Amino acid sequence: MSDAEKSGFVARMIGPKKRWRAYRARVAELPGNYRTAVEAVERYLMHFVPIDGDSNVLMFEDLADLFEQAAADGTPVRGIVGDDPAEFVDTFARNYSEGGYVPARARKQLTADIERAAG
């Protein structure tokens, strides 16, 4: 393997990890109810989003952008996810993947977590 190939391989392996850590740091800075909602969406997404480091990290970065902006604007959690959080997340994820199977249990857990975050 040439030095250029090694460098590319290392960048592919480390790049998404650095971006993931930066995303997690951004989420940690969100107000409590927004952080709870993002973490619930994240758990739900982990059930069915295909593993592809770069597009997954982009999706989560966009999720953080959305909730950071909503927190700055004072938009309530329900104003972001609506009455059906599973539908919100399914629609959000379709922008990044072809979707996939979502277990009913994951939908119920997401709904319960958002209820808790929304108050």
N, C-alpha and C positions, 0 to 999 in steps of 0.2 A: 504494500500500500504506500503510495507516494505521500510526501508531506502535505500536499494540497488536499488529497483525499482524507488524510487523518484530520486535518484542520476542519474540513467540511463536516466530517462525522462528529467531531467533538462539538462543533457549533450546533448541529442538529440535536445532540443529546443535552447540552447545557442550556441552549437558548430557551426552549419552552419551560425549563425548570426555573430559570431566572424570572421569566415573565409570570409564571404561576406564583412565585413567592411575592412578586410585586403586586399581583392581583390580590392575594390573600392579605397583604399589608393594607391595601386600600379598603378592603371589606372590613378589616378590624377597626378602621377609623370611622366607619359609618355610625350614626346614632343607633342605639340598641334595637329598636323595632325594625329599622331598615336592614341592619346586619342580620337579624333573625330571619327576615324574609329572604334576603339573598342566600343565606345558608340553606334555607328550605328549598329554594329554587335549584341551588347547586346539587343538593342531595337527589332531587327528583331527576335532574339532567343526567346524573351519573348512572341512572338505571338504563338509559336508552340511547345516549349519544354515542355514535361510533368513535373509537379511539383514534384520534388523529391529532397529535400534539399541537401543531400550529393552528388549525382551525378551532380546536377546542379552547385554546388559550385566548384566541381572538374573541370567541363567543363570550367567555367569562369576563374578559376585559370590557366588552360592550355592555354586559350585564352590570358591571361595576359603574360604568359611565352613566347608565340609565338611573340607577339608584342614587348615585352621588348627585346628579342633577335634580332628581326629585326631592332629595333631602334639602338641597340648597334652595329650591323653589317652595318648600313646605308642602309638597304634594303628599297626601297620605298614602300609605301602602296600598289601600284598596283603589286609590286613584291610578296606581301603576298596574296592578294585577287584575283589577275588576272583581266581579262576583265569582268567577270561575278560574281560580289560579292555574288549574291544570290546563285549561284551554289557552290561557296566556302563555304558559311555558311551552306548550306544544307548538303554538304559532311562532314564538320567539325562536325555538330550536330549528324550525323548518327553514329559517334563513341561513342556517349553517350546515345542515345535513339533510338527508332524505328521511329522517325520523327513524322510527323503529317501534318495537313493542314496548308498551308501558303497562306494567302490572297495576291492577286495580288497587292493590295495597299501597303502591307508591303514590297514586292519585289521592287516596284518602289521607295519607301522611302529609302530603303537600298542603292539602286543604286545611287540615288541623293546624299545621305550623303557621300558615298564613293567618288563620283566625287568631292565633295567639299573638302574632306580630301586629295585626291590625287593631287588636284590643277588643 
